[in-house]
Amino acid sequence: MTSVLPQPESAQLQELLVAGQEAAEVGRWVDAGLAWIETAKLGSLDGANAASRFAAPHIRPLADAGDPAAQALMAGILMDYFTEDALPMAVGYARAAAAAGHAAGLRTFGFMLVRGKGVEENRDEALALFRAAAAKGDPYGAFNAAVTQREGNCRADRDEYLRLLTQAANGGITQAAAVLGDELAADRRNEEALSWYVRAAENGHAGAADVAADWYRDGVGTEADPVQAMRWLLVLTAQSNVDAVHRAHQVGPRMTNEAILEAGRLADQPTEAHIMVTTLARARERE
């Protein structure tokens, strides 16, 4: 599966940028940095620049004074936005935050260990740190623990693997919801799988939307529902997905105009729905 990041003008991204600015204005630099890092994860260059150029100089004194949250955040900023020369300092901050039991510190130091960034690679220690972060409620720690198990073929305890994915997905990690859908589908738990595909699709995951469209069309994990199938196909056609356009034209002739327009409303793609209705009407006229 592939994921589609929200566009820079998305409401979520703008809210985070504003939240970061407001936090910075009152001197809450850790909160500002965290908000801007989240925008960077959504593809915002402005957020990445704000975190590294504006927040970091204010966060570093807090990290040096022993604040674990500032240490964890500073470690991540140095690792992600500075040159390799900054890695030793990043490792020091991450190690200190992890030693203090800070969830983000545990996760960040674990990431360094699993990728060998500034330290010798140690997947077993990294997995232990990710699990510790997950135990503190950190969704990224849970997802990293699950991924580390998968990459290392350490999935003897499948229940734990699914539990970690569920925690990550419930914590808002879209990719985790899509992967959980795949895993449950492999176990033929189709109804549960579909619910996670839909959640991932609602958060912009194109691969999950693709699966949801087919499953609603074919009645996998649910009763066949052409409106829901068309809903997700319209989301994909708006992204210029040629295959989705073809599939939408297969589903559309079996639907009323009203049903197609309802699918467009659910997809927040009314224009795509109107285009579909017009195109199908012209096709019928040519028959």
Secondary structure, 3 states (H helix, E strand, C coil): CCCCCCCCCCHHHHHHHHHHHHHHHCCCHHHHHHHHHHHHHCCCHHHHHHHHHHHHHHHHHHHHCCCHHHHHHHHHHHHHHCCHHHHHHHHHHHHHHHHCCCHHHHHHHHHHHHHCCCCCCCHHHHHHHHHHHHHCCCHHHHHHHHHHHHHCCCCCCHHHHHHHHHHHHHCCCHHHHHHHHHHHHHCCCHHHHHHHHHHHHHCCCHHHHHHHHHHHHHCCCCCCCHHHHHHHHHHHHCCCCHHHHHHHHHHHHHCCHHHHHHHHHHHCCHHHHHHHHHHHHHHHHHC
